[in-house]
Amino acid sequence: MGSIEQLTASLTEAVATLPTQGPINDEKRNAFYAAYENLRKQIETPIDAAVRVIFGGYDAIALKVAMDTQILNELAIAEGKPKSVIELSKPSGADPLLINRFLRVLAASGLVKETGEGEYAAVSLTGAFSDMSPLSKSAFHLLYGENPLAKLPQYLQKTNYKNPDDSWNGPFQFAEPTDLQYFEWIQQHSQHQEAFTTHMALQRMERGPNWFEFYPVEERLLATDKDTSKAFLVDLGGGVGHDLAAFAEKYPKLAPRLVLEDQEHVLADVDKQNFKLNPNIQRVPTDLFKPQSVKGAKTYYLRTVLHDWPDKQAKEILKNVYDAMSDDSVLILNENALPDQNVSGFQARIDLFMMSILSGIDRTFKQFYSLLEENGFKVLATYRPETLAPGAGTIFEAVKKH
Ligand SMILES: C[S@@+](CC[C@H](N)C(=O)[O-])C[C@H]1O[C@@H](n2cnc3c(N)ncnc32)[C@H](O)[C@@H]1O
């Protein structure tokens, strides 16, 4: 269908007409991006590809500088009214010339609009990166990953390209530099801890169905729940409790038998969230690397906890769960399991983010099976929602082998 000229003409026309048709749903947008990416791959010259790949990181750095210097706040507050680089430099005291050099990059990537010489205005995306939006916390967290990521080639050269296998001795410690593991480090850097916690809670909002909507809880857990004196579900590394809050809404009678476990300072933030955690849910400060204090629960649930850790530490975490499980306990992992091949670009990049800050790994289906089977578990089944969304993962249902 059509020539490149026709395609260009229809896209140019779409730019003018599409915005009047209102928001476009995820499925349609993603289908368009996929088609666009395929087309790009077909027509791109080596020089175009080099420019796209090599200069991609510059956009992220320009965004970071603009966030650090309050520029995006200033533009968002002005609500589309143009501001000069002189005005925009005032809050940080930055050199206007310098600010202009970064704003040009942001204008090219569509995060702001250039309205005149040395003059910029907000576009609809600008506000998302201002302090007014919780998304800016996610951006802050993810942009921090650029530090160890940029030093990854140097780190890997030094380690003879060994896959990072220790969360206390990996790219993050090399880049920072520090002896602390990332979670220990953010505990000492409150802005990072706050950004991480907000990022996790945000990621869970409106991102596909809840796990208990596509995993048959009644049939697989409630039907075999014999000892009601024991906990029904322990959410290990459950953060500020967003998953348990949703679960308890569906099963309010189970609330006293639900246990939220995370680090003490994370649990201290539970009541600061914009959702209310059922007060009957128990909150137990926990260290993943110490023996599990809640023994014989019906369910041990870990959502995107293991991807934070390389096998060395994932094994220790699993052992502590294994030792606490009784014969009828069920381990539920809710993870973004990657397909064994054809991993999307987004997933492949997030995996490198996990490598950079945590020596973590986004495991494939096969890798999850091996990890569980090699550590005393038998995988009974896996479950997935009809449409996979980032954060709505794959459930691995496992029991003790012996
Ligand atoms: C990637 S987050 C997942 C949070 C939540 N399960 C979710 O999917 O939204 C990992 C969680 O593990 C917790 N964590 C990290 N190290 C821990 C440790 N040593 N002991 C207990 N929890 C830990 C973090 O505080 C964080 O809440």
The ligand as a Tripos MOL2 file, in Angstrom:
@<TRIPOS>MOLECULE
LIG
   27    29     1     0     0
SMALL
NO_CHARGES

@<TRIPOS>ATOM
      1 C1         10.4420   -3.8560   43.3600 C.3       1 LIG1
      2 S1          9.7250   -3.5320   44.9280 S.3       1 LIG1
      3 C2          8.2290   -4.4660   44.8360 C.3       1 LIG1
      4 C3          7.1330   -3.9300   45.7000 C.3       1 LIG1
      5 C4          5.7900   -4.6230   45.5250 C.3       1 LIG1
      6 N1          5.8900   -6.0420   45.7790 N.3       1 LIG1
      7 C5          5.2560   -4.3630   44.1380 C.2       1 LIG1
      8 O1          5.4000   -5.2100   43.2560 O.co2     1 LIG1
      9 O2          4.7370   -3.2800   43.8990 O.co2     1 LIG1
     10 C6         10.7370   -4.4900   46.0100 C.3       1 LIG1
     11 C7         10.3900   -4.3640   47.4690 C.3       1 LIG1
     12 O3         11.3300   -5.1450   48.2230 O.3       1 LIG1
     13 C8         11.6230   -4.4300   49.4150 C.3       1 LIG1
     14 N2         12.9170   -4.8690   49.9530 N.ar      1 LIG1
     15 C9         14.1440   -4.6180   49.4690 C.ar      1 LIG1
     16 N3         15.0880   -5.1540   50.2420 N.ar      1 LIG1
     17 C10        14.4460   -5.7540   51.2630 C.ar      1 LIG1
     18 C11        14.8780   -6.4900   52.3880 C.ar      1 LIG1
     19 N4         16.1640   -6.7200   52.6250 N.pl3     1 LIG1
     20 N5         13.9340   -6.9680   53.2140 N.ar      1 LIG1
     21 C12        12.6110   -6.7470   52.9930 C.ar      1 LIG1
     22 N6         12.1450   -6.0830   51.9280 N.ar      1 LIG1
     23 C13        13.0550   -5.5860   51.0690 C.ar      1 LIG1
     24 C14        11.6330   -2.9890   48.9740 C.3       1 LIG1
     25 O4         11.4720   -2.1170   50.0790 O.3       1 LIG1
     26 C15        10.4710   -2.9490   47.9980 C.3       1 LIG1
     27 O5          9.2730   -2.5930   48.6160 O.3       1 LIG1
@<TRIPOS>BOND
     1     1     2 1
     2     2     3 1
     3     2    10 1
     4     3     4 1
     5     4     5 1
     6     5     6 1
     7     5     7 1
     8     7     8 2
     9     7     9 1
    10    10    11 1
    11    11    12 1
    12    11    26 1
    13    12    13 1
    14    13    14 1
    15    13    24 1
    16    14    15 ar
    17    14    23 ar
    18    15    16 ar
    19    16    17 ar
    20    17    18 ar
    21    17    23 ar
    22    18    19 1
    23    18    20 ar
    24    20    21 ar
    25    21    22 ar
    26    22    23 ar
    27    24    25 1
    28    24    26 1
    29    26    27 1
@<TRIPOS>SUBSTRUCTURE
     1 LIG1         1 GROUP 0 **** ****
